[in-house]
Amino acid sequence: MRTAISLFTGVGGLDFGFEAAGFETAAAVEIDAVAARTMRQNRRWSVLNDDIHNLSSDTIMQAAGLKPGDADILIGGPPCQPFSKSSYWKSGDSLRLDDPRAGTLEAYLRVLRDTRPRAFLLENVQGLAFKSKDDGLQFLLKGIDQVNRSAGTNYSVQWQVLNAADYGVPQLRERVFLIGSRDGKPFVFPQATHGREDEDNDLARYSTTWDAIGDLPRHPDDPSTKVGGKWADLLPTIPEGQNYLWHTARGGGEPLFGWRTRYWSFMLKLAKNQPSWTIQAQPGSAIGPFHWNSRKLTAQELCRLQTFPDGLKFNCGRTDVQKMLGNAVPSLMGEVLGREIRRQLLGERKVTGKLKLIPDARSDCPRPERPKALPRKFRDLIGDHADHPGEGKGNRARLREQNSADDLPLWPSARSDAA
């Protein structure tokens, strides 16, 4: 087994993938106690449950039983809040590198410098590399140059935004990956292997939610999957693969909302014959994706959609499970990229065979569920509702303009104008 040092490990999504690709996590660093406990429950990795800023690189290497230069790879996904798109919605712009949490990038670079692995992989949200907003990415690229000068290494780095569905993950999830080799070997990201059935290409069809969870119980004996809140009875009226937009003047239901006046994930429901939408870490009572049977997803279903290995145990509540799985990297992405790293950067040409974590294609997909009639209690909402006026023209944009003119501090809105 190749050896990996893992930072910001979470519940181990990347690590499970690299495990499937032939790597063993020699040491994992994770600040969250529930995630650290869950890892220990499921794997015999050396888990350091602490803030990375409290841990020296020597401590991490001692836990891994490695010396500088021994590890085959350093992997990790530093917390992404400073670069996430939602942070623009929340404050009008992101603090980005001025955000204290961006210090996690420096911590990753520090461990890279001190441990000098043969290769490294860093994962983050797509927002890290937004055009004209890529200061986080530039910070990392310059930091890697500094690592090379101080440690005498020759790390080259390639980066690319990848959609997990393009590689067989039954979930639409875009993230940026940075991969580098200590001896300067260039890394070529693998081409997409999956795509839409209706596109003219030679790719396999996207893995679907039915491929991933179609064999699991339709009505699980799990009270935590029941949907609550004021919109719970509206969910059964929305067809598979649709969201609240179904109930707008442009949709096929009743006009209950204005077009694009809510978050995209509001009342969002899975379709059996499509990949899942991105799994959320902290959804509200009306935030999906929901199961096509108008319920919340079970922990096992969430694991399947994240291509985690079967058989994992979670000794915690649903909120913690959702947080851990929503923040994780789909394990299949770790397996795909781990194999390519072994081939391209570690000199192993005979890394072949079927991927271990990819769902098998199923041919028995049933017809979509039939939506139910609109309950009487929602009929008072039927009427003319204004559509969102367009990007930069919503309530929050007007507030930003007004507050700027009045030299007043921006106060947070209760509802986003970006859907």
ABEGO torsion letter per residue (X at the ends): XBBBBBBGAEAGAAAAAAAAAGBBBABBBBABAAAAAAAAAABABBBBBBBAAABBAAAAAAAAGBBBGABABBBEBBBAAAABAAAAAAAGBBAEAABAAAAAAAAAAAAAAAAGBABBBBBBBAAAABBGAAAAAAAAAAAAAAAAAAAGBABBBBBBBBBAAAAGBBBBBBBBBBBBBAAGBBBBBBBBABBBAABBBABBBBBBAAAAAAABBABBBBAAABBBEAAAAAAAABBBGBBAAABBAABABBBABBBGABBAABGBBBBAABBBBBBBABBBAABOBBBAAGBBBBAAAAAAAAGBBBGBBBBBBAAAAAAAAAABBBAAAAAAAAAAAAAAAAGBAABBEBBAABBBBBAABBBBBBBBBBBAAAAAABEBBBBBAEBGABAAAAAAAAAAAAGBBBBBBABBABX
